[in-house]
Amino acid sequence: MKEIKAIIRPNKLITLRDKLMQVPGFPGMTVAKVDGCSAPSRNYLGNLKEELVDFTPKVKIEIVAPDEVVEPIVDCITAVSQTGQIGDGLVWVADIDRAWFLFKTTPG
């Protein structure tokens, strides 16, 4: 199992959710509102202090998924979220040693 995390622009969330629901085996996701800033760019001509405190609203997505659906999920996230502009976000994948689903899969 893998944990997929992504930081994306808020305006991409609804489209991303709709596209992820079409990925076979998509297990669902957790979404949180977050604020972030990037590292200062080398070409930045303004005040470094202003750039470091200029936080931008983002959305953090967390998904725990079986290995076989990780690539389609990551491909979907990058395809929907990438605009080619600074601030598009970040996607990363980490190994999960063990996970438990907290709902019953059988009656009783």
N, C-alpha and C positions, 0 to 999 in steps of 0.2 A: 504494500500500500504506500501511497505517496500523499503528501500534503502539498496542495497547490495554493499559493498565495499570490494575490495581485493587487496592486494599487492602480486605480484607473480614474479617469475623469468622471464626475457624477453624471454628466449628460449621456454617457455611454452605457449606464447600468441597465436600463430597460431593454435596449436592443440586445445587450449581452445576455441577459436572463433569457430572453426569447430564443436566441440562437443556441444557448447551452441546453435548453429543454429539448432541443432536437438531436442532441448528441446521444446515440445509443449508450446506455449504461450510466448516464449522468446521475450522480447520487444526490444532488442538491448542494446548497452552499449557504454560508453565513456571510452576512454583509454588515459592515460597520462604517459610519461616517468618521473620517479622520482628517487631519490637517497636515500638510507637509510642505517642505521647501527643498529645493535642490542645492547641491554644492555651488559655490560661486563659480561662474564661468570665467574663463581666462580673458574673454573679450568684454567683460562687464566694465562699463565706464562710470557707473554710479558709485554710491556709498556702499561699501561692503557690509556695514552694519544693517543698512536698510534691506539688502538682499537676504541676509541671514534671518531676519524676522518677518519677511514677507511670506507668510504661510498661506497656502492655497487649499481650499476644500477639495478633498479626494474621497474615494470610496475604497475600502479594503474588502476584498473577497477572500474567503477561506473555503477550500474544498478538500475533503479527504476522499480519495478515490482509489479503486483497484488499478494496478499497474497498466492493464490493457487499455484503459480509457484516458490515461494521462496525456498522451500526445494529442489526441483529438480535442481534448479540453483546452490545452495550452494553445494549440493552433487556433481554436475558436476565439479565445481571449485576445490573442495578438491580432488576429484579423479584424475583429470588431473594434478594438481599443486603439489601434495605431493610427494616428493622423499624420505622423511625420514631424510634429512640432515638439519643442521642448515642453515637458510636463505631461506627456502621454502616460507615463507611469512605469511600472516594473512588474515582472512576473518571475516567480521562482518556485522551485520544486524541492521538497525535502523528503527523505525517507521516514516512514512511520513503522516502528517495530511492532506495535500492537495497537489495536483500536477495538472498542466495543460499541455496538449500536444499542441504545437504551430503550428500544421498543421491542415488543414481542413480535416474532415473525410467524408464530403459530398460535392458534387459539388455545385458551386455557390458562 
